[in-house]
Amino acid sequence: MKGSNITTIPGARRPRVVVVGAGFGGLAVAKGLARAPVDVLVVDRRNYHLFQPLLYQVATAGLSPADIAWPIRSILRTQRNASVQMGRVTGIDTQRGEVLIGDRRLSYDYLVLATGARHAYFGHEDWETVAPGLKKIDDATLVRQRLLMAFERAESDCDPEERRRLLNFVVVGGGPTGVEMAGAIAELARGALASDFRSIDPKDARIMLIEAGPRLLPAFAESLSGIAKRSLERLGVDVLLGRAVTECTCAGVALGEERIAARTIIWAAGVMASPAAKWLGVESDRAGRVKVQGDFTVPGHANVFVIGDTAAAMDQNGRPLPGVAPVAKQAGRYVAQVIDARVRGRSGPKPFRYQDFGNLATIGRKSAVVEIGTVKMSGFAAWLLWSVAHVYFLIGLRNRVIVALNWTWNYITFQRGARLITGRESDELPMAPEQDEIRRVS
Amino acid sequence: MKGSNITTIPGARRPRVVVVGAGFGGLAVAKGLARAPVDVLVVDRRNYHLFQPLLYQVATAGLSPADIAWPIRSILRTQRNASVQMGRVTGIDTQRGEVLIGDRRLSYDYLVLATGARHAYFGHEDWETVAPGLKKIDDATLVRQRLLMAFERAESDCDPEERRRLLNFVVVGGGPTGVEMAGAIAELARGALASDFRSIDPKDARIMLIEAGPRLLPAFAESLSGIAKRSLERLGVDVLLGRAVTECTCAGVALGEERIAARTIIWAAGVMASPAAKWLGVESDRAGRVKVQGDFTVPGHANVFVIGDTAAAMDQNGRPLPGVAPVAKQAGRYVAQVIDARVRGRSGPKPFRYQDFGNLATIGRKSAVVEIGTVKMSGFAAWLLWSVAHVYFLIGLRNRVIVALNWTWNYITFQRGARLITGRESDELPMAPEQDEIRRVS
């Protein structure tokens, strides 16, 4: 198998490690190889690393995109064995050991795929136009546009029925993203927007969080799910549990027989791995993830690793690893050790052990739920911990200072600093035909 | 003439002033009417007021869009007689006194058009796709995308000829925007990007500023034009004076016989007023501006005012008023006084006098030219004055703090905080056919 037994020979070309994706996992690999006798090439279709956990704050106008993103080149600037290329991977030639980026071909000795996941509609991909998800910067600015435009449209519409639809917001999916989005929309409507309109009262906005399972935040302890639900309800969010969305249209959602009229629907209900399995021509699970071995190699491809949300891996106890940032980071560091050992002809590291630091989710401006081992926290103290942890994990001093400052400002003034409706009009909320009727407002 | 002699009768409907455009002029009108017995309705196609003088810093990745924009609703939140509607004006019915926004109609007693200007190509509108201008947030993020993508493309291209084209940047127009853009691109290449690439050296970038007239900054004193030119040249910008661009394509620009290969062209050479004259069916000058009377009313329409970059007005000495923010602000305040007086049945204010506070333009990170009356300044002191003035004129404490912080950070570290390539791929640099050939980089 090509590349699996490469060792460095003085004067010979150094093995090349191509890392696809500069998320938490990919960056951890690249940085972990800083002292390894290899050349690292990081490929990403974006020029920045994105701190996805705070994407919902861009979507709800609390932060600017640049506050939670950092150029990949800057992160790896001082790492002399690393280079970066921007490009969208279109395939992989495992025979020749090449990554295909359109017509460009990048040869590799070791390949690490850390290409993450996208929101998915599992057979209802047509719902995406009416119910956008939240995985990329462009998703977040689109959702921000839809949210803010709904209030703008309601302000200038004279039909009470349509106003109600415009002020109904549905979030589908009760995981951390859904919980955080629903809380943030409620606070946007009741806080920052509260006094800005004349014809409507943004406080009339109705925010619904719909979860098909029996409780919110299924990855958390059950007691915290209850606390999260009550916290959201205090913010004025209607939490609907055990209800599956059977249809999404530009007029609202259907839950079986019941229909909820809403102009704005946000999808936080499911993810699908990037097409890494397809590129490799290997087996994947239902969510499109590549089944990997204990050292994150792909069966039959000893020099190809898959980590993060793209991998279906098991922890030391045989339980599937969750699709969260710490898993990707730890796997990335581990894979760097494996490659380093192989290149140097040494024995590899001990088997991978996932160290679970716990779960955090925030609900609005002063509440959060935190679970660290057996410790469970909620309320203001948990929110402070959540805030500090998120600022700490941001890359770069500037981003930390700017985000901390924005949050302090938002907290004190209830205002949001990034309430911009940008993008083209074609991205705006699709309107039903009756929307185009003549409406006189004066 | 409808609305020209309206006075308030107790119990009667208050006159309605519709202000189209929430730039410097429009906002000044709305705020100036805070205590007038009228209802003010501000209409804008965006939900934010934009601080246009700093747009070039968004285009060169120094600031985020939200740092220089502020929701119009928030600005007018506490002004009880003001409301805001988002909408794109499509026409004006002066007979019925109505502003048309698609099918919506907004009736007015007084109308103020402050809709600004757009960059224009004067008969070469097809140049826009290859040479974008800089008037809106979306323009700035598009230019930022093109600038950063040029370096990304150069890094992964193996053809030295194409690399050179990609690292050639042409700015057309030697007014303040062109001068500031050229300086900022030079510093981006020699500062923030300098160590981030491996195959190219961003310092090899060649930045050309092309001006058809005999000197840069024609609105400034001639001595300052010379200083600006030398400052730019010290930053490594090639300044070409007295050279008119006769052609723009995706491969570069032509200056008569001479051709300059460049993948990135930025247009700062001319503006065209918004179509206010067309909406009103009245006379306009060559730049599309409505010829107004001394009190900014449109001849034949005593209740319709045009101000700012959309108006062709004269100062007290019969000289045309320049298209700058202070003119728009002062005219806005004046028109508010005129309307207030008319509504109350009092005599109007004294004739308008433009108070010229001077001109400022910055050239890179520690140089600027400033002209205040007979005082001329340049260098670091002028740059400090420029920075303080711009922070001061920003709306909102948050924006002032964030911009000041960003500038301090940029100044100390030479880094840029907003180096994101966003937007769709279809917006990217149009590529010549030969660009699609197979290029191997490994």
Chai-1 contact restraints between the chains, C-beta under 6 A:
chainA,res_idxA,chainB,res_idxB,connection_type,confidence,min_distance_angstrom,max_distance_angstrom,comment,restraint_id
A,N47,B,I421,contact,1.0,0.0,6.0,A-B,restraint_1
A,Y48,B,L420,contact,1.0,0.0,6.0,A-B,restraint_2
A,S64,B,S64,contact,1.0,0.0,6.0,A-B,restraint_3
A,S64,B,A66,contact,1.0,0.0,6.0,A-B,restraint_4
A,P65,B,L420,contact,1.0,0.0,6.0,A-B,restraint_5
A,A66,B,S64,contact,1.0,0.0,6.0,A-B,restraint_6
A,A66,B,G417,contact,1.0,0.0,6.0,A-B,restraint_7
A,A66,B,A418,contact,1.0,0.0,6.0,A-B,restraint_8
A,A66,B,L420,contact,1.0,0.0,6.0,A-B,restraint_9
A,A69,B,L420,contact,1.0,0.0,6.0,A-B,restraint_10
A,P71,B,R419,contact,1.0,0.0,6.0,A-B,restraint_11
A,R73,B,D196,contact,1.0,0.0,6.0,A-B,restraint_12
A,R77,B,S195,contact,1.0,0.0,6.0,A-B,restraint_13
A,R77,B,D196,contact,1.0,0.0,6.0,A-B,restraint_14
A,S83,B,R198,contact,1.0,0.0,6.0,A-B,restraint_15
A,Q85,B,S156,contact,1.0,0.0,6.0,A-B,restraint_16
A,M86,B,E152,contact,1.0,0.0,6.0,A-B,restraint_17
A,D103,B,I438,contact,1.0,0.0,6.0,A-B,restraint_18
A,R104,B,V441,contact,1.0,0.0,6.0,A-B,restraint_19
A,R105,B,R440,contact,1.0,0.0,6.0,A-B,restraint_20
A,L106,B,S442,contact,1.0,0.0,6.0,A-B,restraint_21
A,S107,B,S442,contact,1.0,0.0,6.0,A-B,restraint_22
A,I137,B,T422,contact,1.0,0.0,6.0,A-B,restraint_23
A,E152,B,M86,contact,1.0,0.0,6.0,A-B,restraint_24
A,S156,B,Q85,contact,1.0,0.0,6.0,A-B,restraint_25
A,S195,B,R77,contact,1.0,0.0,6.0,A-B,restraint_26
A,D196,B,R73,contact,1.0,0.0,6.0,A-B,restraint_27
A,D196,B,R77,contact,1.0,0.0,6.0,A-B,restraint_28
A,R198,B,S83,contact,1.0,0.0,6.0,A-B,restraint_29
A,R398,B,W409,contact,1.0,0.0,6.0,A-B,restraint_30
A,R398,B,G417,contact,1.0,0.0,6.0,A-B,restraint_31
A,W409,B,R398,contact,1.0,0.0,6.0,A-B,restraint_32
A,G417,B,A66,contact,1.0,0.0,6.0,A-B,restraint_33
A,G417,B,R398,contact,1.0,0.0,6.0,A-B,restraint_34
A,A418,B,A66,contact,1.0,0.0,6.0,A-B,restraint_35
A,R419,B,P71,contact,1.0,0.0,6.0,A-B,restraint_36
A,L420,B,Y48,contact,1.0,0.0,6.0,A-B,restraint_37
A,L420,B,P65,contact,1.0,0.0,6.0,A-B,restraint_38
A,L420,B,A66,contact,1.0,0.0,6.0,A-B,restraint_39
A,L420,B,A69,contact,1.0,0.0,6.0,A-B,restraint_40
A,I421,B,N47,contact,1.0,0.0,6.0,A-B,restraint_41
A,T422,B,I137,contact,1.0,0.0,6.0,A-B,restraint_42
A,I438,B,D103,contact,1.0,0.0,6.0,A-B,restraint_43
A,R439,B,R104,contact,1.0,0.0,6.0,A-B,restraint_44
A,R440,B,R105,contact,1.0,0.0,6.0,A-B,restraint_45
A,V441,B,R104,contact,1.0,0.0,6.0,A-B,restraint_46
A,S442,B,L106,contact,1.0,0.0,6.0,A-B,restraint_47
A,S442,B,S107,contact,1.0,0.0,6.0,A-B,restraint_48
